Amino acid sequence: MKRRARAPSSFILPAPMIITIDGPAGTGKSSVSQEVARRLGLGFLDTGAMYRAIALAAIRRRTRLDDADALGALAESVKVDFDWSATPPRVRLDGQDVADQIRSEEVSSGASKVAVVPRVRSAMVKLQQEVGRNRPQLVTEGRDQGTVVFPNAELKIYLDATPEERAKRRKLQLETKGQKVDYAALLEQIRERDARDSGRSVGPLAAAADARRIDTTLLTQQQVTDAIIALAQQVQKQA
């Protein structure tokens, strides 16, 4: 999505509200979620960072990424939380800020493997639900937030875009970092990831039955953000 200058804050929600924003990679979930949280004065939960933290822990401890039992035990033994004083909140692993370390290509690749392990997902879902109990004013993004983690959320959003558009966005993102990328290869990777995320047995990528769907293919980040803000305002008025 194209970016525009930030709009002024809309309003601060007076009552607790959890907004879930789910969808496949490349739909703008993270950037939109952060902006929605900022404008509404809500907390922001990056669930992907939690799985990346587990992947980092596995790499550091030389835990095999194809050993489901070992990964499950690891996820249940380490402490993953956030520094909520930072904007956006920074993920911590056993008390150490690892927000920068989890963005490496090695960790990214590992995260996609640990995220399909049932015990890992179970451990992370419990942590995410704990965050929701402690911070009932929250925007949380991922792939199963509205279906599994917060099925009773006040507002559920499902973002989507064509695989072709998502591949274009990823290509541009990587090129701005000086990397040479092949569009066809990126498109194939996105399609494979969609199939893997949608077909996994635990916490599959899916839109909740009561989710509001937004196709971001032809929309700017600001337009998507504004649409979600408007929906939040409607829900708040009806509460």
VEXDREN-2710 file (C-alpha; in Angstrom, 1 decimal):
% VEXDREN-2710
k/r/px/py/pz
1/MET/0.0/0.0/0.0
2/LYS/1.1/3.5/-0.6
3/ARG/1.8/5.7/2.4
4/ARG/0.5/9.1/3.1
5/ALA/1.2/11.6/5.9
6/ARG/-0.2/10.6/9.2
7/ALA/-3.7/11.8/9.9
8/PRO/-4.4/13.5/13.3
9/SER/-5.5/11.3/16.1
10/SER/-9.2/10.6/15.9
11/PHE/-10.3/10.0/19.4
12/ILE/-9.5/8.0/22.5
13/LEU/-11.9/5.1/23.1
14/PRO/-13.5/5.6/26.5
15/ALA/-14.4/1.9/27.0
16/PRO/-12.4/-1.4/26.6
17/MET/-12.1/-2.6/23.1
18/ILE/-10.1/-5.4/21.5
19/ILE/-9.6/-5.0/17.8
20/THR/-8.3/-8.1/15.9
21/ILE/-6.6/-7.6/12.5
22/ASP/-6.0/-10.8/10.7
23/GLY/-4.9/-11.7/7.2
24/PRO/-2.1/-13.1/5.0
25/ALA/1.4/-11.7/4.6
26/GLY/1.6/-8.5/2.6
27/THR/-1.7/-7.0/3.3
28/GLY/-0.3/-4.3/5.5
29/LYS/-1.5/-5.7/8.8
30/SER/1.4/-4.5/10.9
31/SER/1.6/-0.9/9.7
32/VAL/-2.1/-0.5/9.7
33/SER/-2.5/-2.1/13.2
34/GLN/0.2/0.2/14.7
35/GLU/-1.5/3.3/13.2
36/VAL/-5.0/2.3/14.3
37/ALA/-3.6/1.7/17.8
38/ARG/-1.9/5.1/17.8
39/ARG/-4.9/7.0/16.7
40/LEU/-7.3/5.3/19.1
41/GLY/-5.0/5.3/22.0
42/LEU/-4.9/1.5/22.3
43/GLY/-2.1/-0.9/22.9
44/PHE/-0.5/-2.8/20.0
45/LEU/0.2/-6.5/20.1
46/ASP/2.5/-7.9/17.4
47/THR/1.9/-11.6/17.7
48/GLY/4.4/-12.4/14.9
49/ALA/7.2/-11.0/17.1
50/MET/6.4/-13.6/19.7
51/TYR/6.9/-16.5/17.3
52/ARG/10.1/-14.9/16.0
53/ALA/11.3/-14.7/19.6
54/ILE/10.8/-18.5/20.0
55/ALA/12.6/-19.0/16.7
56/LEU/15.5/-16.9/18.0
57/ALA/15.6/-18.9/21.3
58/ALA/15.7/-22.1/19.3
59/ILE/18.6/-20.8/17.1
60/ARG/20.5/-19.7/20.2
61/ARG/20.1/-23.0/22.0
62/ARG/20.7/-25.0/18.8
63/THR/17.3/-26.6/19.0
64/ARG/16.3/-28.4/15.8
65/LEU/13.6/-26.6/14.0
66/ASP/12.0/-29.9/12.9
67/ASP/11.9/-31.2/16.4
68/ALA/8.3/-30.4/17.5
69/ASP/8.7/-31.8/21.0
70/ALA/11.8/-29.8/21.7
71/LEU/10.3/-26.6/20.3
72/GLY/7.2/-27.1/22.4
73/ALA/9.2/-27.5/25.5
74/LEU/11.2/-24.5/24.7
75/ALA/8.2/-22.3/24.1
76/GLU/6.8/-23.4/27.5
77/SER/10.1/-22.7/29.3
78/VAL/11.2/-19.3/28.0
79/LYS/9.6/-16.0/28.9
80/VAL/8.3/-13.8/26.1
81/ASP/6.8/-10.4/26.9
82/PHE/6.9/-6.8/25.8
83/ASP/8.3/-3.5/26.9
84/TRP/5.0/-1.5/26.9
85/SER/6.8/1.7/27.5
86/ALA/8.1/1.7/23.9
87/THR/6.1/2.7/20.9
88/PRO/5.5/0.2/19.3
89/PRO/6.1/-2.2/22.2
90/ARG/9.4/-4.1/21.9
91/VAL/9.4/-7.8/22.4
92/ARG/11.7/-9.3/25.1
93/LEU/13.0/-12.8/25.4
94/ASP/13.8/-13.8/29.0
95/GLY/14.0/-10.2/29.9
96/GLN/16.3/-9.2/27.0
97/ASP/15.1/-6.8/24.3
98/VAL/15.3/-8.8/21.1
99/ALA/13.2/-6.5/18.8
100/ASP/16.1/-6.0/16.5
101/GLN/17.5/-9.5/16.5
102/ILE/14.3/-11.1/15.5
103/ARG/14.2/-9.3/12.1
104/SER/17.1/-11.3/10.5
105/GLU/16.4/-13.6/7.6
106/GLU/17.5/-16.6/9.7
107/VAL/14.9/-15.8/12.4
108/SER/12.2/-15.1/9.8
109/SER/12.7/-18.5/8.2
110/GLY/12.7/-20.2/11.6
111/ALA/9.6/-18.4/12.7
112/SER/7.5/-19.9/9.9
113/LYS/8.6/-23.4/11.1
114/VAL/8.0/-23.0/14.8
115/ALA/4.6/-21.3/14.2
116/VAL/3.1/-24.5/12.9
117/VAL/4.0/-26.5/16.0
118/PRO/0.8/-27.1/18.1
119/ARG/2.5/-26.8/21.5
120/VAL/4.3/-23.6/20.5
121/ARG/1.0/-22.1/19.3
122/SER/-0.8/-23.2/22.4
123/ALA/1.8/-21.5/24.6
124/MET/1.7/-18.3/22.6
125/VAL/-2.1/-18.1/22.5
126/LYS/-2.1/-18.3/26.3
127/LEU/0.3/-15.4/26.5
128/GLN/-1.7/-13.4/24.0
129/GLN/-4.9/-14.0/25.9
130/GLU/-3.1/-12.9/29.1
131/VAL/-2.1/-9.7/27.4
132/GLY/-5.7/-9.2/26.5
133/ARG/-6.9/-9.6/30.0
134/ASN/-4.3/-7.2/31.4
135/ARG/-4.8/-4.7/28.5
136/PRO/-8.4/-4.8/27.4
137/GLN/-7.8/-1.8/25.1
138/LEU/-5.8/-3.4/22.4
139/VAL/-5.2/-3.8/18.7
140/THR/-3.8/-7.2/18.0
141/GLU/-2.6/-8.5/14.6
142/GLY/-1.9/-12.0/13.2
143/ARG/-3.6/-14.8/11.5
144/ASP/-5.8/-16.4/14.1
145/GLN/-6.6/-13.5/16.5
146/GLY/-10.3/-13.2/15.7
147/THR/-10.9/-16.9/15.3
148/VAL/-8.8/-18.5/18.1
149/VAL/-7.2/-16.0/20.4
150/PHE/-10.0/-13.4/20.9
151/PRO/-13.2/-14.9/19.5
152/ASN/-15.2/-12.4/21.6
153/ALA/-13.3/-9.3/20.4
154/GLU/-15.5/-6.2/20.0
155/LEU/-14.2/-5.6/16.4
156/LYS/-12.7/-8.2/14.0
157/ILE/-11.0/-7.1/10.8
158/TYR/-9.7/-9.4/8.0
159/LEU/-7.4/-7.7/5.5
160/ASP/-6.7/-9.2/2.2
161/ALA/-5.1/-8.4/-1.2
162/THR/-4.3/-10.3/-4.3
163/PRO/-1.2/-12.5/-4.2
164/GLU/0.2/-10.4/-7.2
165/GLU/-0.2/-7.1/-5.3
166/ARG/1.3/-8.6/-2.2
167/ALA/4.3/-9.8/-4.2
168/LYS/4.8/-6.3/-5.7
169/ARG/4.8/-4.8/-2.2
170/ARG/7.3/-7.3/-0.9
171/LYS/9.5/-6.7/-3.9
172/LEU/9.5/-3.0/-3.4
173/GLN/10.2/-3.4/0.3
174/LEU/13.2/-5.6/-0.3
175/GLU/14.5/-3.4/-3.1
176/THR/14.5/-0.4/-0.8
177/LYS/16.9/-2.4/1.4
178/GLY/19.2/-2.8/-1.6
179/GLN/18.3/-6.4/-2.3
180/LYS/17.7/-7.8/-5.7
181/VAL/14.6/-10.0/-5.9
182/ASP/12.7/-12.0/-8.4
183/TYR/9.0/-11.2/-8.7
184/ALA/8.0/-14.6/-9.9
185/ALA/9.8/-16.3/-7.0
186/LEU/8.2/-14.0/-4.5
187/LEU/4.8/-14.6/-5.9
188/GLU/5.3/-18.4/-5.6
189/GLN/6.6/-18.0/-2.0
190/ILE/3.5/-16.0/-1.1
191/ARG/1.1/-18.6/-2.6
192/GLU/3.0/-21.4/-0.9
193/ARG/2.8/-19.6/2.5
194/ASP/-0.9/-18.9/2.0
195/ALA/-1.5/-22.6/1.4
196/ARG/0.6/-23.6/4.4
197/ASP/-1.0/-21.0/6.8
198/SER/-4.5/-21.9/5.7
199/GLY/-4.0/-25.6/5.8
200/ARG/-2.3/-26.0/9.2
201/SER/-4.2/-28.0/11.8
202/VAL/-3.7/-25.4/14.6
203/GLY/-4.6/-21.7/14.3
204/PRO/-5.0/-21.7/10.6
205/LEU/-5.3/-18.5/8.6
206/ALA/-9.0/-17.8/8.3
207/ALA/-11.5/-14.9/8.6
208/ALA/-13.8/-15.1/11.6
209/ALA/-17.5/-15.4/10.6
210/ASP/-18.2/-12.0/12.0
211/ALA/-15.1/-10.3/10.7
212/ARG/-15.3/-7.2/8.6
213/ARG/-13.3/-7.9/5.4
214/ILE/-11.3/-5.2/3.7
215/ASP/-9.5/-5.7/0.4
216/THR/-6.4/-3.6/0.4
217/THR/-5.3/-4.2/-3.1
218/LEU/-6.3/-0.8/-4.4
219/LEU/-6.2/1.1/-1.1
220/THR/-3.6/3.2/0.5
221/GLN/-2.5/2.5/4.1
222/GLN/-4.3/5.7/5.2
223/GLN/-7.5/4.6/3.5
224/VAL/-7.4/1.2/5.3
225/THR/-6.7/2.8/8.6
226/ASP/-9.5/5.3/8.2
227/ALA/-11.9/2.5/7.4
228/ILE/-11.0/0.6/10.5
229/ILE/-11.2/3.8/12.6
230/ALA/-14.7/4.4/11.3
231/LEU/-15.8/0.8/12.1
232/ALA/-14.4/1.2/15.7
233/GLN/-16.4/4.4/16.1
234/GLN/-19.5/2.6/15.0
235/VAL/-19.0/-0.2/17.4
236/GLN/-18.2/2.2/20.3
237/LYS/-21.5/4.1/19.6
238/GLN/-23.5/0.9/19.6
239/ALA/-21.9/-0.3/22.9
END
